[in-house]
């Protein structure tokens, strides 16, 4: 069957100004270890990342870095499949519109292992258009997990409008435990939100859950690429300034967000003063994608996500200046590569901020 990429809100960015930021995996190399770390980078081993930090502006993550890794997914627009035969010579990389040298290049299995998070909102009695459509259908996802790599792990997490959130299953290489955990997590609860007060609590709890996932990634060595797959109809919103800060936090880890809605999920309309369809927003600005699928397509949707991730490219570069300013990033194909692939879309993050100081990273 053909998977449909959801395009409910193609003009949100035209209606409101939302800052795009990035948080690629960064590495701080002290003077005494510079030559060692550069050697490791050239040997294409995962590099060690230090904590990043919140600046005085709570919506801006400032990261000290000596090497920035940019994850790039190349997708054929006709077939929808990832393009897997690009080489380092096929890419141009630009910092603030000036081309810079690509110092390191990895592709496919040589990139970092991933931690896949299956994330849902509580199955609140009477609520539709969220994660409730997946309740009782969790086993349909199981075969999709077979496409994880040997070094990949999978976890389960949830949040509720009553303020409850939890990492229900820490990342594991077991492919059956996530389905069992997801089934337990999606059991109906008696709480029912829908008021302004419960919506506000739910929004804060959602942000807390994302930061729990971030913290888990920071505690692992080597540090994985965290990938969130929201099993959710995106019947939700967030204050835009809070969402901007949250996306910044997630991007610190080079995290990528994907979403999957059951095609029978209810559609959310505009929320005054908020960014509606926040999962669409997170997917777009982290280089991910949001899908609409029928229940028989659950597994194939996961397979599509994992195929994209395992076919991605990592471009590493040394920032031309550590100036504390926001730098625009752009990745382009060479003319020769464009001739070989006439209909291709590149997905990647678009900004980063290099700074000298490295204050303690905090969870807001």
C-alpha positions as CSV (number, residue, x, y, z in Angstrom):
1,X,0.0,0.0,0.0
2,X,1.1,3.6,-0.5
3,X,1.8,5.6,2.6
4,X,0.3,9.1,2.6
5,X,2.4,11.9,4.1
6,X,0.1,14.2,6.0
7,X,-0.1,17.7,4.7
8,X,-2.8,19.3,6.8
9,X,-1.3,22.7,7.3
10,X,0.9,23.6,4.4
11,X,0.8,27.4,5.1
12,X,1.4,27.7,8.9
13,X,4.9,29.1,8.3
14,X,3.3,31.7,6.0
15,X,0.9,32.7,8.8
16,X,3.2,33.1,11.7
17,X,6.9,33.7,12.3
18,X,8.5,30.8,14.0
19,X,12.2,30.6,14.5
20,X,13.9,27.5,13.1
21,X,16.9,26.4,15.2
22,X,19.1,23.4,15.3
23,X,20.9,21.4,17.8
24,X,23.2,19.1,15.9
25,X,25.4,16.8,17.9
26,X,28.3,19.0,19.0
27,X,31.6,18.2,20.4
28,X,33.8,20.3,22.6
29,X,37.5,19.4,22.2
30,X,39.9,20.9,24.8
31,X,43.2,22.1,23.5
32,X,45.1,19.1,24.9
33,X,42.8,16.6,23.0
34,X,42.3,18.5,19.7
35,X,44.6,16.2,17.6
36,X,43.1,13.0,19.2
37,X,39.5,14.0,18.5
38,X,40.3,15.1,15.0
39,X,41.9,11.7,14.3
40,X,38.8,10.0,15.7
41,X,36.5,12.1,13.5
42,X,38.6,11.2,10.4
43,X,38.3,7.5,11.3
44,X,34.5,8.0,11.3
45,X,34.0,6.9,14.9
46,X,31.2,8.5,16.9
47,X,32.6,11.5,18.7
48,X,32.1,12.4,22.4
49,X,29.6,15.2,23.0
50,X,29.6,17.5,25.9
51,X,26.6,19.1,27.6
52,X,25.0,22.1,26.0
53,X,23.6,25.0,27.8
54,X,20.6,27.4,28.0
55,X,21.5,31.0,27.6
56,X,19.9,34.0,29.1
57,X,17.3,33.7,26.4
58,X,15.3,30.6,27.5
59,X,14.3,29.9,23.9
60,X,17.9,29.7,22.6
61,X,20.2,26.8,23.1
62,X,23.9,27.8,22.8
63,X,26.4,25.1,22.1
64,X,30.1,25.2,22.2
65,X,31.5,23.0,19.4
66,X,34.6,22.2,17.5
67,X,32.7,19.8,15.1
68,X,29.1,20.0,14.0
69,X,27.4,16.9,12.6
70,X,24.6,17.5,10.2
71,X,22.2,14.6,9.5
72,X,20.9,14.7,5.9
73,X,18.1,12.5,4.5
74,X,17.9,12.4,0.7
75,X,14.5,11.4,-0.7
76,X,13.3,10.7,-4.2
77,X,10.2,12.7,-4.7
78,X,8.7,10.3,-7.2
79,X,9.2,7.0,-5.4
80,X,9.4,8.4,-1.8
81,X,12.4,6.2,-1.2
82,X,15.7,7.4,0.3
83,X,18.6,7.9,-2.1
84,X,21.6,5.8,-0.9
85,X,24.4,6.4,-3.4
86,X,25.5,9.9,-2.6
87,X,29.2,10.5,-1.7
88,X,31.0,13.3,0.0
89,X,31.7,14.9,-3.4
90,X,28.0,15.2,-4.1
91,X,27.3,17.8,-1.4
92,X,27.9,21.5,-0.9
93,X,27.6,22.8,2.6
94,X,27.0,26.5,3.4
95,X,27.3,28.5,6.6
96,X,25.6,31.9,6.4
97,X,25.6,31.5,2.6
98,X,29.3,30.9,2.4
99,X,30.5,27.5,1.3
100,X,32.6,25.6,3.9
101,X,34.6,22.5,3.9
102,X,33.0,19.2,4.8
103,X,35.5,17.7,7.2
104,X,33.9,14.3,7.9
105,X,31.4,12.2,6.0
106,X,29.5,9.1,7.1
107,X,26.6,7.3,5.5
108,X,24.2,4.4,6.2
109,X,25.5,1.9,8.8
110,X,28.5,4.1,9.6
111,X,26.3,6.7,11.2
112,X,25.4,6.6,14.9
113,X,23.0,4.0,16.2
114,X,19.5,5.2,17.0
115,X,17.2,5.1,20.0
116,X,13.7,4.9,18.7
117,X,11.0,6.1,21.1
118,X,7.4,5.2,20.6
119,X,5.5,8.0,22.3
120,X,1.8,8.4,23.1
121,X,-0.6,10.5,25.2
122,X,-2.7,8.8,27.8
123,X,-5.8,7.1,26.6
124,X,-8.2,9.4,28.4
125,X,-11.8,8.2,28.5
126,X,-13.9,9.8,25.7
127,X,-11.0,11.5,24.0
128,X,-10.6,10.9,20.2
129,X,-8.0,12.1,17.7
130,X,-5.0,11.5,20.0
131,X,-3.4,8.1,20.7
132,X,-6.6,6.2,21.5
133,X,-6.9,4.9,18.0
134,X,-3.8,2.8,18.6
135,X,-5.1,1.0,21.7
136,X,-5.7,-2.6,21.0
137,X,-3.7,-2.4,17.7
138,X,-0.2,-2.3,19.2
139,X,0.8,-5.7,17.8
140,X,0.4,-4.3,14.3
141,X,3.6,-2.3,14.9
142,X,5.7,-5.3,15.9
143,X,7.0,-6.4,12.5
144,X,8.2,-2.8,11.8
145,X,10.6,-3.1,14.7
146,X,12.4,-5.9,12.9
147,X,14.0,-3.3,10.7
148,X,15.9,-1.8,13.6
149,X,19.7,-2.2,13.3
150,X,21.6,-4.6,15.6
151,X,22.9,-1.6,17.6
152,X,19.6,0.2,17.7
153,X,17.4,0.3,20.8
154,X,13.7,1.1,21.3
155,X,11.9,2.7,24.3
156,X,8.3,3.7,25.2
157,X,7.2,6.9,26.8
158,X,3.9,8.8,27.5
159,X,2.5,12.0,28.9
160,X,-1.0,12.9,30.3
161,X,-3.1,16.0,30.7
162,X,-3.3,15.2,34.4
163,X,0.5,15.9,34.8
164,X,1.7,12.3,34.6
165,X,4.7,11.4,32.4
166,X,7.1,8.5,32.4
167,X,9.6,6.6,30.4
168,X,7.7,3.4,30.5
169,X,10.4,1.3,28.9
170,X,14.0,2.4,28.8
171,X,15.7,1.7,25.5
172,X,16.2,-2.0,24.9
173,X,17.4,-4.2,22.1
174,X,14.4,-6.6,22.8
175,X,11.8,-6.2,20.0
176,X,8.9,-7.6,21.9
177,X,9.0,-5.7,25.2
178,X,8.1,-2.3,23.6
179,X,4.8,-3.8,22.3
180,X,3.9,-5.1,25.7
181,X,4.8,-1.8,27.4
182,X,2.8,0.1,24.8
183,X,-0.2,-2.0,25.4
184,X,0.0,-1.4,29.1
185,X,0.5,2.4,28.6
186,X,-2.5,2.7,26.3
187,X,-5.0,1.2,28.7
188,X,-7.8,3.7,29.3
189,X,-7.7,5.9,32.4
190,X,-10.6,7.6,34.1
191,X,-9.2,11.1,33.8
192,X,-10.7,13.3,31.1
193,X,-9.2,16.7,30.2
194,X,-10.5,19.3,27.8
195,X,-10.5,22.4,30.0
196,X,-8.0,25.3,29.7
197,X,-6.5,24.3,33.0
198,X,-5.9,20.6,32.0
199,X,-4.6,21.7,28.5
200,X,-2.0,23.9,30.2
201,X,-0.9,21.0,32.5
202,X,-0.7,18.7,29.5
203,X,1.4,21.1,27.5
204,X,3.9,21.4,30.4
205,X,3.9,17.7,30.9
206,X,4.6,17.1,27.2
207,X,7.7,19.4,27.4
208,X,8.8,17.5,30.6
209,X,8.6,14.2,28.8
210,X,10.7,15.4,25.8
211,X,13.4,16.5,28.3
212,X,13.3,13.2,30.0
213,X,14.1,11.6,26.6
214,X,16.9,14.2,26.1
215,X,18.4,13.4,29.4
216,X,18.4,9.7,28.7
217,X,20.4,10.4,25.5
218,X,22.9,12.5,27.4
219,X,23.5,9.7,29.9
220,X,24.5,7.1,27.3
221,X,27.9,6.5,25.9
222,X,28.3,6.4,23.0
223,X,25.5,8.9,22.6
224,X,22.8,7.7,20.3
225,X,20.6,9.6,17.9
226,X,17.2,9.9,19.6
227,X,14.3,9.5,17.3
228,X,10.7,10.0,18.5
229,X,7.8,8.4,16.7
230,X,4.6,10.1,18.0
231,X,1.7,7.7,17.7
232,X,-0.8,10.5,17.9
233,X,-3.4,12.2,15.7
234,X,-1.8,15.6,16.7
235,X,-5.0,16.8,18.3
236,X,-3.0,19.3,20.4
237,X,-1.2,22.6,20.5
238,X,1.5,24.5,22.4
239,X,2.3,28.2,23.0
240,X,4.7,29.0,20.2
241,X,7.5,30.4,22.5
242,X,7.4,27.2,24.6
243,X,7.5,25.0,21.6
244,X,10.4,26.9,20.1
245,X,12.4,26.3,23.3
246,X,11.4,22.7,23.4
247,X,12.5,22.1,19.8
248,X,15.8,23.7,20.6
249,X,16.3,21.4,23.5
250,X,15.5,18.3,21.4
251,X,17.8,19.5,18.6
252,X,20.7,19.6,21.1
253,X,21.0,15.8,20.6
254,X,20.5,16.0,16.8
255,X,17.2,14.3,17.6
256,X,14.6,13.7,14.8
257,X,10.9,13.6,15.3
258,X,8.4,11.6,13.2
259,X,4.7,11.3,13.6
260,X,2.1,8.7,12.7
261,X,-1.7,9.3,12.8
262,X,-4.4,6.8,12.2
263,X,-6.1,8.0,9.1
264,X,-9.4,8.0,11.1
265,X,-8.1,10.4,13.7
266,X,-10.0,13.7,14.1
267,X,-8.6,16.8,12.6
268,X,-7.5,19.7,14.8
269,X,-8.4,23.3,13.8
270,X,-6.6,26.5,14.6
271,X,-5.9,27.3,18.2
272,X,-5.8,31.0,19.1
273,X,-2.4,32.1,20.3
274,X,-0.8,28.6,19.9
275,X,1.0,26.6,17.3
276,X,-1.4,23.9,16.4
277,X,-0.3,20.5,15.2
278,X,2.9,20.6,17.1
279,X,4.0,17.2,16.0
280,X,3.9,18.3,12.4
281,X,6.0,21.3,13.4
282,X,8.5,19.2,15.3
283,X,8.9,16.7,12.4
284,X,9.4,19.5,9.9
285,X,12.0,21.4,11.9
286,X,14.0,18.3,12.9
287,X,14.2,16.8,9.5
288,X,11.6,14.2,10.1
289,X,8.2,13.5,8.6
290,X,4.5,13.1,9.6
291,X,2.5,10.2,8.2
292,X,-1.1,9.2,7.9
293,X,-1.7,5.5,7.8
294,X,-4.4,2.9,8.1
295,X,-3.9,0.2,10.8
296,X,-2.6,-2.3,8.2
297,X,0.1,0.2,7.3
298,X,1.4,0.7,10.9
299,X,4.4,-1.6,10.4
300,X,5.2,-0.4,6.9
301,X,5.2,3.2,8.2
302,X,7.8,2.2,10.9
303,X,9.8,0.5,8.2
304,X,9.8,3.6,6.1
305,X,11.0,5.7,9.0
306,X,13.8,3.3,9.8
307,X,14.8,3.0,6.1
308,X,15.2,6.8,6.0
309,X,17.3,6.8,9.2
310,X,19.5,4.0,8.1
311,X,20.1,5.7,4.7
312,X,21.0,9.1,6.1
313,X,24.3,11.0,5.7
314,X,26.3,12.8,8.3
315,X,28.3,15.8,7.2
316,X,30.8,17.1,9.8
317,X,32.4,20.5,9.7
318,X,34.4,22.9,11.9
319,X,32.6,26.2,12.5
320,X,34.4,29.1,10.8
321,X,33.8,31.3,13.9
322,X,32.8,30.8,17.5
323,X,30.8,34.1,17.7
324,X,27.7,33.2,19.7
325,X,25.5,34.2,16.7
326,X,22.9,32.1,14.9
327,X,24.3,30.7,11.7
328,X,22.2,29.5,8.8
329,X,23.0,26.1,7.4
330,X,22.2,24.9,3.9
331,X,23.0,21.7,2.2
332,X,22.9,21.4,-1.6
333,X,23.7,18.8,-4.2
334,X,26.3,19.4,-6.9
335,X,25.1,19.9,-10.4
336,X,26.4,16.5,-11.4
337,X,24.4,14.9,-8.5
338,X,21.3,16.8,-9.5
339,X,21.6,15.4,-13.0
340,X,21.7,11.9,-11.7
341,X,18.7,12.6,-9.4
342,X,16.4,15.1,-10.9
343,X,13.7,14.9,-8.3
344,X,15.3,14.8,-4.9
345,X,14.5,16.5,-1.6
346,X,17.1,17.0,1.1
347,X,15.9,17.2,4.7
348,X,18.3,18.7,7.4
349,X,18.4,21.3,10.1
350,X,18.9,24.8,9.2
351,X,20.7,26.7,12.0
352,X,23.3,26.4,14.8
353,X,24.9,28.7,17.4
354,X,28.6,28.3,18.2
355,X,29.8,30.0,21.5
356,X,32.9,30.2,23.7
357,X,31.2,29.6,27.0
358,X,29.7,26.3,28.1
359,X,27.6,26.9,31.2
360,X,25.8,24.0,32.8
361,X,23.0,22.5,30.7
362,X,19.7,22.7,32.6
363,X,16.2,21.2,32.3
364,X,13.6,23.9,32.3
